[in-house]
């Protein structure tokens, strides 16, 4: 059994186990995808022969720090030696920096905020987290994609944020235009996540004992309107 299945729900494990060069997921909020992606990053970096670093672009500085915290937590769970190096300067001229987690084999996880210039000139695997929330998605993609030329993987994770985003345009090309770019496409609604055990995981963390139906009913009732629920 792959190690990731021991710690993740089925939809999270399917995402981690997908090693396609391009993969994208449209997801509901707060279903644990960012945390499981941090696990994926650690599993990718940890092997002795790992060749590439991992670069994560988050929507803001706080999210960049949280990704490193999640990854460090997984390293501890898996008994993998890792050292949080704090903020490191990537490019003095462009004044870009990243939060860095370094493993004992020398491979690094770089977590940067939304500035696309932070990725310029690098090489490795790339994760664009909450892509639809980035200010300049087109530039971010154009800068990020060349990092994967030498065998890296590009993965995009996001909820939707309107119809006029680059993220939604990519999804439309996949679903209605025959997927010309060749994405491996995942989609997880809140109901999908609940059907695969999300409510039970939340119960474990919160001490509640809601059924799946009760969780869905309460979550929907707490929304301001149908638009927020959707």
N, C-alpha and C positions, 0 to 999 in steps of 0.2 A: 504494500500500500504506500503510495507517495506520502512523504512526511507531511505535506500541506493538508492532507485530508484529516489528519489527527486533530488539527487546530482550527479548521475552517468549516463553514457550511458548504453544501454542494455547489452553489453558484459561485462562491468565492474560490473554491478549489478548481472549478472549471476555468476560471479566469487565470489563476496562477499557472495551471498546467498547459495553457495555450502559449506556445512558443512561436507563433506566426510572426513574420517580420513586421507586419502592421496589424495592430488589434485595437479595437475601440469598443467602449461600453457606454450605453445610455442607461442611467440608473436612477433609482429613487434616492432620496436623501437619507443619510444616517443608517446605512445598511452594512457598514463595516468594510466597504471596498478599499478605502484608503489604508486602513490598518492591515488588511490582508495583502495589499500591494506592498506595504513595507516588509511583510514577511517574505514575499516573493523576491524583493530586492536583496534581502539577506541571504536567501537560498541561492541566488544567482552569484553573489559575490564570494561566498564562503569557500567553494572548492579550491583546492591547492592550485589547480591549473587555470583558474578563472583569468581571462585575458583582458576584460573590459570593466571599467568603472560604470556606475549608474548615476545618472543625472535626473533629478526630479525638479520640475518647475511647478511651484504652488502659486495660489492666487495672491498671497500676501506673506509678509515676513513671519507672522505668528504661525501660519499653517506650515511654513517651511521648517520652523523649529519643531512643531508637533510631529512632523513626519520623521525627523531624526529621533525624537523620543520614542515613537512607535517602533522604529527599526531597532533601536538599542534594547528596548524591552523584549523584542523577539530574539535578539542575539543572546540575551540572558536566559530566556526560556530554553533555547536550544544549546546552551553552554558553548557558545561561540565567542571567542575573545574579540572584543571590539572596544574602541576608544573614541569617545565623542571629543572631537578636536575644537569645537566651538566654531565661531565665524572665522573664515579664512579669505584673504583677498585673492580673487581669481585673475583680475585684470586691473592693474593700477591705472592705466590710461582711461579705461572706461568706468573706473570706480565701481566695479562689480565684485560681490563677495558671495560666499555660500557657507551654510552650516555643513560640517563635514563629520562623517563617521568612518573611521578607519579600522579595517579588520586586520588580524594578525598576519595575513598573507600579503598585506600591502594594498589590497584593493580598497577603493573608497566609494562611499555614497555621498554625493554632493546634492544638497537640498537648497535650491535658490528660490527667491521670490519671483514675481512675474516679469521682471526685466528680461526681454529676449536676448539682449546683448551679453548676458551672463553665460549663455551657452555657445556663443560664437567661438569657433576654432577648437572646440573640444571633440572628443571621440568616445563613444560608449553606447550604453543602453539609455533610452530617454523615456521618462514618464511625465506626461502633461496632465496634472491633476486639476479637476474642476475647470476644464478647458474653456467652457462657455462663459465663465466668469472673468476670464482674462481680458484686459483692456484692448489688446491688439493681437487677436488670435491668428490672423493671417501672417503677420510678421513672425510671431512665435513659432508657427509651424515651419515657415520657410527657413528659419535659423536652426530649428531643432532637427529637421529631417536629415541633413547631411552628417550629423553625428553618428548615424547608424550605418554608414556606407561600408565599414569594415566588419560587418557581422553583428551589429547591434540591433536591438528591437525597439520600435517606437510604439508606445501604448498611450492611448488617450482615454481618460476617465472623466465623465461629467454628468451632471444633471442638465436638463434643458433650461435655457434662459431666453425664451422667445424664439420666433421663427427666423429672424434675420441674423443669426450668428453663423460663424464659419462652422462651428460644431454641427448645427442643424443642417447646413448645406452638405456636409460630408455624409450625414445620415441619409439625407434625401438621395444623394447619388448612389448610396448602397442599396436602398430599398426600392427606388423607382427607376434608376438609370443603369441597372445592371452591374453595379459595383466596379467601375472601370479602374479604380486605384488598387483593388485587390485586398480590401480590409477583411479581417476576421471580426465579425460583428457579434457583440453580445448585448442583450437587453434584459434588465431586471427591474420590474415594477415592484412597488411595495408589496402587492399581493403575492408576486412570485417569491420574494424574500421570505415572507411569512409562511408560505407553503413549504419552505425548505428549512424552517426552524428559527427564524429571526425572533419571534415573540418569546420563545423559550430562552434564548440567549439573553434577551433584555430582562426577562423575569429573574434570571440567575444574578444579573448585576444589580437589579433594583429591589429584589425581595418581593416583587409582586407575584401573583399567581393567576394572571389573566390567561384565558383561552385565546387561541388565534383570532376567533371571531370577536371577542371582547376587545382585543388590542386594535383591530381594524376599526371597529365601531367607535372606540374612544378617540383614536387618532383623527378620524374623519370629523367627529363632533368638535374637536379642538381647533379646526381650521376656520378662518374667517369667512370663507366662501368656497364655492366649487372650484374656482380658478386656483386657489391655493392647494386644495386637495389634489387636483390634477397635476 
